[in-house]
Amino acid sequence: MDLRAIIEQMETGEQDSALTALQIYNKEMNQCFTFSSEAQQDREHLGELVLGFLSRELQPSCQLACLETVRILSRDKYCLDPFVRCSAMSTLARYAGISVTSTAAFACSNTTVVGQGQEASCGLMKEDPPMSENPDQEVIIEALKSICNILLHNETGQVVAADLQLIKGVSERLKQCHDSTWNHEVHFFDLRLAFLLTALRVDVRAQLAHELHGVSLLGNLLDATLGLCWPDTLETARAGFEGVANEELPPLGRNQIELAMEILKILFNITFDSTRRKVDEEEAAEYRHLGAIMRHCLMSRADGEERTEEFHSHTVNLLGNLPLPCLDVLLLPKVQQGSVEYMGVNMDAVNVLVEFMEKRLDRGHKLKETLLPSLNLLTESSRVHRETRKFLRSKVLPPLRDVKNRPEVGNAVRNKLVRLMTHIDTDVKNCAAEFLFVLCKENVSRFIKYTGYGNAAGLLVARGLLSGGKDCGIYSDDEESETEEYKEAKAHINPITGVVEEEQPNPMEGMTEEQKELEAIKLLNMFDKLSRNNLIKPMQLSVDGKMREMTMEELQNMSHNPVIPAEELSSDEEVE
């Protein structure tokens, strides 16, 4: 049916005519996600008419048809003006069963005519109760989808949603995690709405985190979603499967995984600054409780490897936000049969993190987005937990035996990470270097031993450690063990490349002292020309361990001779 014909049917104001017309439109446009600009005004007009109907008493089928139309129209980011008004958002929230509260006069002070001679406005600080005690959940879902579309595409809609305090209404329903009234889709789109609000609005993020106690609320919701029980204070198990080994547990259901990942994403949003501020004792307890649930997530799997990796990815992202001292919960469970044990500690969770990191490392795709969260998490955890660092070192930097191949050559984890130390992306390069440096207890000589001076130079320059020594990290004083192979070859290892190299012929063999001196002066002049043309900058190690640019006078002093004027050199000796 033509859009103009649908509008004509809607303008009659009759429910039956409107219902028939909208059902035809919804069926035709259900899979449409791109819209032509020609009918933009007609779509906006249709949106206004539909909102007018929604402000009236409607039969359930007509309510559903109207909301389906709003969902379809709200996909078009250029036709959202009718839906981002306070009255429209309030109406959609009412159909979604979400209580609203207006706290800003500017958003709701203007009364808006929405159709059929009726007016809708939001009262200041007035709460609008849910639609009914036994709502149609299909209606709720369509309204939630519409609000999500509006928030995704329109900044004004985001402002109005924050002003209406939609996050409060959603949080109230999220508390009903044990209530069987709501089906999976209602739970899912409640969470999707909360995710969008916290992702797009910093003020809503802070409100959920602090005023609405979001960490505790969402932690309890995740607990209920995963069906956990707590054999000990910070030790989890799946209810009905207590004592069953992790590898023998059945995979989590599809609905469980979908809800859990949405919860993890919201928690990531509201804990984003937790590592950059000091948390009090109560918050630390909440984070440790949440960390125990995160450990359970790491040890769980979904139906399929790809889905499991996605689930673990969201878990790793969130773990990276937790305060570092709270990560000790990853090591708390008792060692059981089949557990990965190191120094008497259960390393199952850390082992999963290492395997996850290796998968992302081998894939080599979008390393900044995929690898860095897990690598950063392992780095910071190693910095504060001795057992984690020693376990990771045994996996990543085992005692050095191969002294014939460069550190970046090979398929071991160490080789792959050393290759990243010269990656084109600075963040990837720095993160890989930092991880290995921490595993070496921030000891320069040990770091060079495993990576080679050439690969290590970038981090050492940044830290002012080119002259050697140790950074300010606090680590135990255990001795460095060296293999027999390394001890035998140590004196012959080239520290720049990190391997034993074949002896090269001396290029100055057979030259007189005068010839050697002339070659040195030629080299200095070439450096000078490159420097004056800003192609290179000769550098020198200063007393603070950092590099600084050398002056021409210092270059001259190094040769103990004045620099030969460039014109005295033959043309074939000049740098092209």
N, C-alpha and C positions, 0 to 999 in steps of 0.2 A: 504494500500500500504506500502511496506517495506521502511524503512527510506533511505536505500541506493538507492533504485529506485527513490525516491523523489529527492535526491541529484543529481542523474544523469540527471533528467529532468531539474533541476535548472541550472546545469552546461552548458546546451545547450544555455542559454541566451535568449531563446524565451519566450515572455510574455505568449502566449497561453498555452504552455506546462507547464510553471511554475505555471500559474494560476490554471490549472486543478489539478496538483500535490498538491499544497498547500491547495486547497479547500478540497481535500480528507483527507490530514493530519489533517487539522483543525477540520474537522467533527469527525474524530476518536479520537483526543486528547483533545477535548473541555473541557471535565470534568476530565482530568487527572491532578493530583496535586503532584504525586510522580513519580519519574523517576529512571530507573535502571542505575547502574554505567557502564554497558557494552557499552552502546551506547553514552557515554558522548562525546567522540571526534566527532562522527557523528553529534550530536546535535550542538556542537560548530561550526562545518563546515557549517551546514545548517544556523545557525545564521549569519555567515559571508556572505554567498551567498545572504540571504534575505536582509541584509544591503546594499549589492552591488546593488541589484535591486532598493532599495529605493532611491539610489543616482541618479537614472535615471529618465527620464520622463516616467511615467507609466499611463495606463488607470485607471480610478477610481476603478474598480473592482479588479485590480491587486494590487493597493495600499492597499486596505482594506484587501485583503488576506495576503499580506506580514506582515501587522501590527498585524493581528490576530495571525499569526505564532510567531511573536516576543513576543506577550503577553503570549502565551503558553510556549515558551522556557524560558522566563524570570521568570517563576515560579520555575525553577530549579536553586537553589543558587550556584550550583557547575559549571554551564555552562554560567556564565555571562561575561566572559572575552571579547567576541566580542562587548558587549553592553555598557561596562563601559568606553570605549575610548571616548575622547572628541568629535571626529568626529561623532561617533554613537549617543551620547547623543544629540549633536547639531541637527542631522538629525531627531531624534525622537521629539525634541522640535519644529522643523519646522513643522512637520506634526501635532503636537498638537496645532499649531497656537500661540506658545509662542515665543516672541522675546528673543534672547540670547545676552549676552555681556560677553566676556572673559576678566578677569582682572589679570590672572596669566599666565605667559609665560610657566611655566612647563607643564601645562595641555594641551596646544594646540600647542606647538612648533613643535611637531613631526607630520609630514604629514603621514596620514595612508591610505594605499591602501585598498579600500572597495569593489572592484570588477569591472569586465568588463573594466579594463584598466583606470578607472577614479579615481581621487584622491579627498579626502575631508579633509579639515583642517579648524581650527577656527582661524580667524585673531584676533590679539590682539586689544582689545577695539573696536571691530567691532560689530555692531548690525545686527542681522539677522531678517528681517521682517517676519511677519506671511505669511503663505503659499499662500493665495489668499483672495480676498475680499469676495467671496462667497464659503467658504470651505465646504466640506462634513463633517457633524458633526459626522457621524459614524467613519470616519477616525480620527478625533480629539479625540474621546472617546477612541478608541483602542490605540492611541499613548499615551494618558494620563495614561491609565491602565498599559501600558508597563513601563513607567517611574516610576510609583508608585511601581511596582514589583521590579524594579532594586534598587530603594532607600531602600526598605524594607529589601532586602537581601544582599546588598553589600556596604561596607564602601567606596570603591574607587568611586563607582557611586555617593555616597553622596557628596564626595569632588568635583567631576567634576560638579555636579548639582549646588553646591554653587559657584564654579568658573564661571560657565556660567551665574550666576545671574538669575536663573530660577524664583526666587521669585519675581523679578521685573516684568517679563513678566506675571506671574500669577496675580500679583496685578493689573496690567493694565486692565486685563479682569474682575477682581472682581469689579472694579469701575463701570462697565457697568451693575449694578444690575437692572436698569430699562429698559434695552435693551431686547426686546422680541426675538432677533435673536437667542440667545443661549437656547437650551433645558435644561431640568432638569439634565440630565446626565452630560452634559458639566459643568454646575455649580457645581454639586456634586464632580466630579473628579478634578476640579480646586481646590476645597476646600480640598479634600483628599490629593492632592499633597502639598498644602500649609501646611497642618497639619504635614505630614511626614517630610518636610523640617525643620519646626520649632521644631519638636520633636527630630530630630536626629542631628541638627546642631545648636550649641549655637550662632555662628556668624550670621546665617540666622535669628534666633529668634530676636537678637538685631537689625538687619537690618530692619526687618519688623516693629518692635516696634517703632523705632526712626526715621530712615531715611525715611521709607515709611508710617509713621503715622498710624500704624496698628490698634491701638485702635479706632481711628476715622473711618478709612476705614471699618473695620469689624463691628463696631457699626452701621454705616449707612446701611451696607449690611444686618445685622440682623433686623434692623428697616424695611427695604423694604421686607425682606422675611416674616416677621410676619404681614405685612400690617398694620403698626401702624399709628395713628395720635396723635397729641399732644394738648389736650384741654388746658393745662397749661404748664409752662416751664419744669417742671420735672414730669408731670403726663401724662400717656399714656392711649390710648384706641384703640380698633381695629376699623379700618376705616369701616364705614357703620354700626357699632354697638355702637355708642356713647350713653352713658346713660344706656346701658344694663348691668344688674348685672353679675358679673363674672361667677356665677354658671349657668346662663342662656345662656352663649355664646356657640356656637357650637364648637366641638373639632377642633383643627388645623389639616390640611390635612397631609397625609403621607409625601408628598414631602416637605412641609414646615418644618415638624419636622426633617426630614433627614438633610436638609440644615442647619437648626438652630443648631442642635447638632454638626455638623462639625465646624460651626463658633464658637460655645462656646468652643470647644476643642482647636482651634487655639488661641483664646483669652486667654485661660488658659495658654498656652505655653508662650505667649509673655508678660503676666502680672505676671509671676511667682515670680518676685523679687520686685513687687511694694509695698508690705507690709514691706519690709526690707530697703527701702530707702525713703528719703524725696521727695515728689512730689511738683512741683511748682503749681502756681495758675491755669495755663492753663491746666496742666495735671489733677488737681483735678476736674476741670469743666468737662473734658472728662470722668473721672471715674464716676462722679455723674450722667452724662447723661447715661452712660452705666449701672449704678446701677438701674436707672429708668426702663430701658429695661429689666434688670434682674428681677425686681419686676413683670413686666408684664409676663415674662416667668413662674415665680412661680405661678401666678394666672391663667395660661392657662393650658389646658389639651390636651392630644393627644387622638387618637382613641384607647382606651384600657388602663387599669390600669398599665400594665407592661411597656408600651411605655411611659406613663405619668411619671412614677417613674424614668425611664431612663433619660428622658428630664429634670426632676427636679434635678436629680443627677448631671448632667453636669452644671446646673445653680448654684447649691450649691457650687460645686468645684470652679467655677469662682468667686462667691461672696466672697469666702474665700481669694481670691487674692487681692481684692480691698482694698485701704487704709481705715482704720477703720472710720475716720471722714466722709467718703463718704457714709457710710452705713445708714446715717440718711434719705436717699431718700426712704428707705423701709417704713418709718413712715409718709411721707409727704402727701399722698392723703387725701382728706377730708373724714370725717366719713359720710357714706351714709347708707341708710336703708339696713339692712342685714349685715353690716360690724361688725367685732369683734372690740369692742371699749374698751379701758382701759385708764383711766385718760384723757379722751377726745381725745385720739390719735387712729388712724386707725391701728389696729394690725393684719389685714388680712394676710400680708406677713409673719410676725413673727409666727402667728398661723400655717400657712402652714409649716414653717420650723420645728416647734415643732412636728407636726403630722408626717412629713417626718422622723424626728429623732426617734420618737417612733416606727415607722414601722421597721426601721433598727435595733432598740434595741430589738424588739420582735423577729425578725428573727434570731438574734444571730449568723449569718454566716459571716465569714471574717470581724469581727467588725473593725479591723484596717483600712481596705480599704473602708468599707461601712458606718460605723457610725461616725468615727472621723472627716471627713470634716464638717458634719452638727453640731457636738458637739463643735468643735473648733470655728466655725462661731458664734454659739449662745453664747459661752463663751466670745469671744472678743467683740461681739456686746453688751453684758450685761455690760462689763467692762467700756464702754465709753458712753452708752446711758441709762440713769436712767429709762426711761419709759419701755424700753425693759427688763431691769433687774427685775423691779418690776412685770411686767406682767409674766415673766417666773417663778419668785418665787411663784406667786399665782398659777401657773399650776403645778410646780414641788415640791415646798416646802410650801404647805399650812400650816396654823397654826396647830401645833402638838397636836393631841388628843389621838392617840394610844400610850400608854406608857407600854403596856403589851407584845407587839411583838417586836422582835429585828428590827433595821432599815433595815436589809437586807432581812427580811421575808415579803412577800406580793407581790401583783401585781401592786401596784402603781408605777408611774415613779420613785419616790424617791427610793423605794425598789430596783428596777432594777438597778438604777445607783449606789447605795451603794454596791450592789453585785459586780459590775464591779471594785470597789475600791480595791478588792483583786484578780483581774484577773491575769492570768499567764503572759499576755503580758503587759510589762511595759508601753508602750505608751497608751494602752487602759486604764489601771489602773490610770495613771497620768491625762489623759484627763478627765475622769469621776470625779475624785477628784477635779480637778481644776474648773470644771463647777460648782459643788456644793459649793465650797469654795467662788467663785465669787458671787453666788447667796446669800451667807451668808455675803456679803460685806467684805470678807477676815477676818472675826471676828472669832477667835479660839473657844471661848466658844459657840457661836451660831453654828459653824460648828460641834463641838462635840455633841451638843444637837440633831442635826438632823441625825448624822451618827454613833455616838458612838466613844469613844476614840480609841478603837482597830482598827476600820476601818480607822479612820482619821490619825493614827500615821505615816503612810508612807509619806503623804504630809507634816505633821508638822515637821518630822525629816528633810526632804529636805529643808524646809524653815527656820529651826532653831526656830520653834515656839512651841516646846514641853512644854515649861513652860507657855504657854498661851500668851495673848496679841492680837495684830492686825497687819496685814501686811501693807505695805506702800500704798495700793490702795487709791484712792480719792473717797469717797462715801458720800452721804448725811447722816445727823445725826438723821434720823427718828428712833423712839423707836421700840424695838422688842415687838410685842404683844404676850401674852401668853394666852392660853385657860385655862378655869377653871380646866379641867382635868389635864393639865400639872402642874398647880400651886399646886394642891392638892398632886400630886405624886412626885413633884420635889425633895423633901428631901430624898426620898427612891429610886431614880433612880441610878442604877449602871452606873457610867460614862464610864466604859470600854465597856459595852454591849449596853448602851443607853436605857435600860428598867428597870422596877421594877421587881426584882427577889425575889423569896421566900427566907426567911432567912435560912441559912445553919447552921448545928451544928458546934460548935467550936471544931476543932480537938485537941486542946491543953487543953480542959476542963478536970480537974482532975489531970493534971500534976503539979509536983512541979517546982519551979523556976530552980533548978538544971537540971531537965529533959528537960525543955524547952531550957535551954542554950546548953545542949548537942545536942539536935536536930538541933539547929541553926548552931552549929559548924560542925555537920555531913553534913548539906546542903552546907555550905561553902566549905568543902573539896570535895564534889561531883562537885561543880562548878569549883573548882580548877583543878580537874582531867580532866574534859571536856575541860577546857580552855587549859591546857598543851598539850592535844592531838589534839588541833585545831578543836574540834567539835563545840565549841561555843566561843564567846568572850563576857565576862561580860562588860556591858557598863554603863556609868554614864552621867547624864545630866550636861553639863558644863555651865558656866555663860553666854555664848552667845546663849544659848537655843539649842545647837546642842549636839549630842551624841558623846562621846569619850570612848575609851577602858579603862577599869579600870586595875590598876596594882594589883599585889598580896598584896602589902603593904596596899593598900586602902581596899581590901577585908578583910584583917586581922583587920584593924582599925575599920571596921564596926561592928565586933563582940566584940571588946575590949579584945580579947583573942588571943594568938598565935594559929596558926592552928595546930590541932592534926595531927601528922605524919600518913600517910596512913596506915603504917604497924600496928598501934595500933587499927585500925578498924577491926572488924571481916569481913570475906570474903563475907558474905551475905549483908554487908552494902556498899560494893563497887559498883560503877557504872559499869555495863557490857558494 
